[in-house]
Amino acid sequence: MGRIFEVRKHTMFARWNRMAKQFARVAKDITMAVKAGGPDPTSNPTLRRTIQNARAINMPKDKVEAAIKRAAGRDAANYSQVLYEGYAPHGVALLVETATDNPTRTVASVRNIITKGGGNLATNGSVSFLFHKMGVFRLNPQGLDQDDLELYLIDHGLEEMGESTGEKGELQLVIRCAFADFGKLQEALEARAIAPLSASHEYICTEPTQLPEGEATEVLTVIDRLEQDDDVQQVFHTLA
């Protein structure tokens, strides 16, 4: 019985830790959105999108409002987005997206994690050509005529549409566009009164790397450690 309790406690802690990390990432996104376009979501589409993403991870409304208020204050941190490129072990390419108020600290931390894992940090442009930056919207498919929606969105930049499952196993409709068309596609969805479950960008790898299970586990360990870093927002990779 004690063993079962320990397993449950570990699972709950891991879930809480993941949720806290997600909240921290969204709070940074809110800060950057408010700094760039003001605290009113009706006139700030980036903030509006970030609030939708906060809802998608069940971030409490009072925490969202507090983050907006904090971001609008004089003492709000000034975060900048910095993208680092590198290689995990076994030649897997990495793009590490960060939001930081201290790039010197961040690059040292990212380099340390990658190097200790058997990889190396690379110069700008070394691996980014292996990825295609795309806008990604995830929708609740219930009540949507997917054929009609696809025809409508093609005129607004849609490149890909397909189904996927969310973290809780729920069915989602995933639509992608070139990142340059992100705003256009967002406006098209809003014109149809479709509120995405989440809206973001992703770097989609164009040349996946196939590895045996043992080597893939080594790569995933490095990726997990990067994702746990406070300054890291997202990690993209070429591991198949």
C-alpha positions in Angstrom: 0.0 0.0 0.0 2.9 2.3 0.8 4.4 1.7 -2.6 1.1 2.6 -4.3 0.9 5.8 -2.3 4.5 6.7 -3.3 3.7 6.2 -7.0 0.6 8.3 -6.8 2.4 11.0 -4.9 5.2 11.0 -7.6 2.6 11.2 -10.4 0.7 14.0 -8.7 4.0 15.9 -8.2 5.0 15.4 -11.8 1.6 16.7 -13.0 1.7 19.7 -10.7 5.3 20.5 -11.8 4.3 20.3 -15.5 1.2 22.5 -14.9 3.4 25.1 -13.0 5.8 25.2 -15.9 3.0 25.7 -18.4 1.6 28.6 -16.3 5.0 30.2 -16.1 5.5 30.0 -19.9 2.1 31.6 -20.6 2.7 34.3 -18.0 5.9 35.2 -19.9 3.9 35.2 -23.2 1.4 37.5 -21.6 4.1 39.9 -20.4 5.6 40.1 -23.9 2.2 40.5 -25.5 1.2 43.4 -23.2 4.6 45.1 -23.6 4.2 44.9 -27.4 0.5 45.8 -27.8 -1.0 46.9 -24.5 -3.2 45.3 -21.9 -6.6 45.3 -23.8 -7.1 42.0 -25.6 -9.8 43.5 -27.9 -7.2 45.6 -29.6 -4.2 43.3 -29.0 -4.6 40.1 -31.1 -1.4 38.6 -29.7 -2.7 39.0 -26.1 -6.1 37.6 -27.2 -4.4 34.5 -28.5 -2.3 34.1 -25.4 -5.3 34.3 -23.2 -6.9 31.5 -25.3 -3.8 29.4 -24.7 -4.0 30.1 -21.0 -7.6 28.7 -21.1 -6.4 25.7 -23.0 -4.1 24.7 -20.1 -6.8 25.6 -17.5 -4.9 28.5 -16.1 -7.2 30.2 -13.6 -8.8 33.5 -14.7 -7.5 35.4 -11.7 -3.9 34.3 -12.5 -4.4 35.5 -16.1 -5.7 38.8 -15.0 -2.9 39.2 -12.4 -0.3 38.5 -15.1 -1.8 41.1 -17.4 -1.9 43.7 -14.6 1.7 42.8 -13.6 2.9 43.1 -17.2 1.3 46.6 -17.5 3.2 47.8 -14.4 6.4 49.7 -14.3 8.3 46.9 -12.7 7.5 44.2 -15.2 10.4 42.2 -16.5 11.6 42.8 -20.0 11.7 39.5 -21.7 13.3 38.9 -25.1 12.8 35.9 -27.3 16.1 34.2 -28.2 16.3 31.0 -30.4 19.3 28.7 -29.8 20.4 26.1 -32.3 22.3 22.9 -31.5 22.7 19.2 -31.7 21.6 16.6 -29.2 23.5 13.3 -29.2 23.5 11.2 -32.3 23.1 14.2 -34.6 19.5 15.2 -33.7 19.0 18.9 -34.5 17.6 21.1 -31.8 15.9 24.5 -31.8 15.5 25.9 -28.3 13.1 28.8 -28.0 13.6 30.9 -24.8 12.1 34.0 -23.2 14.7 35.6 -21.0 15.6 38.8 -19.2 19.2 37.6 -19.0 20.6 36.1 -22.2 24.0 35.5 -20.6 22.5 33.2 -18.0 20.2 31.5 -20.5 22.8 30.6 -23.1 25.1 29.3 -20.3 22.3 27.1 -19.0 21.2 25.8 -22.5 24.8 25.1 -23.4 25.5 23.2 -20.2 22.4 21.0 -20.6 23.2 20.1 -24.2 26.9 19.6 -23.6 26.3 17.3 -20.5 23.9 15.3 -22.6 26.5 14.6 -25.3 25.5 17.3 -27.8 26.8 20.7 -28.6 25.5 24.3 -29.1 25.8 25.5 -32.7 25.8 28.9 -34.4 22.8 30.6 -35.9 21.7 29.0 -39.1 23.4 25.7 -38.4 20.1 23.7 -38.1 17.2 26.2 -38.6 17.1 25.3 -42.3 15.9 21.8 -41.3 12.7 23.3 -39.9 9.7 25.2 -41.4 8.1 27.7 -39.1 4.3 27.4 -39.2 1.3 28.8 -37.4 -0.7 26.1 -35.7 -4.3 26.3 -34.5 -6.0 23.6 -32.5 -9.8 23.5 -32.6 -12.7 21.6 -31.0 -14.1 19.7 -34.1 -17.6 19.4 -32.6 -20.2 21.2 -34.7 -17.7 22.1 -37.4 -18.2 21.2 -41.1 -14.6 20.3 -41.8 -15.0 20.2 -45.6 -16.6 23.7 -45.6 -14.1 25.1 -43.2 -11.2 23.8 -45.2 -12.5 25.4 -48.4 -13.0 28.7 -46.5 -9.6 28.7 -44.9 -7.6 27.8 -48.0 -8.3 31.4 -49.2 -6.7 32.6 -45.9 -3.5 30.7 -45.9 -4.4 27.2 -44.8 -1.7 24.7 -45.8 -2.6 21.6 -43.7 -5.6 20.3 -41.8 -5.8 17.1 -39.8 -7.0 15.5 -36.6 -5.0 14.8 -33.5 -5.5 14.0 -29.8 -4.9 16.4 -27.0 -3.1 15.6 -23.7 -6.4 14.2 -22.2 -7.1 12.1 -25.2 -9.7 14.4 -26.7 -10.0 14.8 -30.4 -8.7 18.0 -31.9 -8.7 19.6 -35.3 -5.2 20.9 -36.2 -4.8 23.5 -38.9 -1.4 24.9 -40.1 -0.3 27.8 -42.2 2.9 29.5 -43.1 3.8 31.7 -40.2 3.5 34.8 -42.4 -0.2 34.0 -42.8 -0.8 33.5 -39.0 -2.6 36.8 -38.5 -4.7 36.3 -41.6 -5.8 32.8 -40.5 -6.5 34.0 -37.0 -8.8 36.8 -38.4 -10.6 34.3 -40.6 -11.4 32.0 -37.7 -12.6 35.0 -35.6 -14.8 36.0 -38.5 -16.5 32.6 -38.2 -16.7 33.0 -34.4 -14.4 30.0 -34.0 -12.3 30.3 -30.8 -9.3 28.0 -31.1 -8.4 25.8 -28.1 -4.9 27.1 -28.6 -2.9 29.1 -31.2 0.8 29.2 -31.5 3.7 28.6 -33.8 5.8 25.5 -34.3 9.0 24.6 -36.1 8.1 21.6 -38.2 11.1 19.4 -39.0 11.6 18.6 -42.7 14.2 15.9 -42.3 13.4 13.5 -39.4 16.2 11.5 -37.8 15.5 7.8 -37.1 17.2 6.3 -34.1 17.1 3.0 -32.2 15.2 3.1 -28.9 18.3 3.4 -26.7 19.7 6.4 -28.6 16.3 8.0 -28.9 16.0 7.8 -25.1 19.3 9.7 -24.6 18.0 12.4 -26.9 14.6 12.7 -25.2 16.5 13.0 -21.8 18.3 16.1 -23.1 15.0 17.5 -24.5 13.3 17.0 -21.2 16.0 18.7 -19.2 15.9 21.7 -21.6 12.1 21.9 -21.2 12.5 22.0 -17.4 14.7 25.1 -17.6 12.9 28.3 -16.4 14.0 30.3 -19.5 13.0 27.7 -22.1 9.6 28.1 -23.7 9.6 25.3 -26.3 12.1 22.8 -27.8 11.8 21.6 -31.3 13.8 18.7 -32.7 14.3 16.4 -35.7 13.9 13.1 -33.8 11.3 10.9 -35.6 
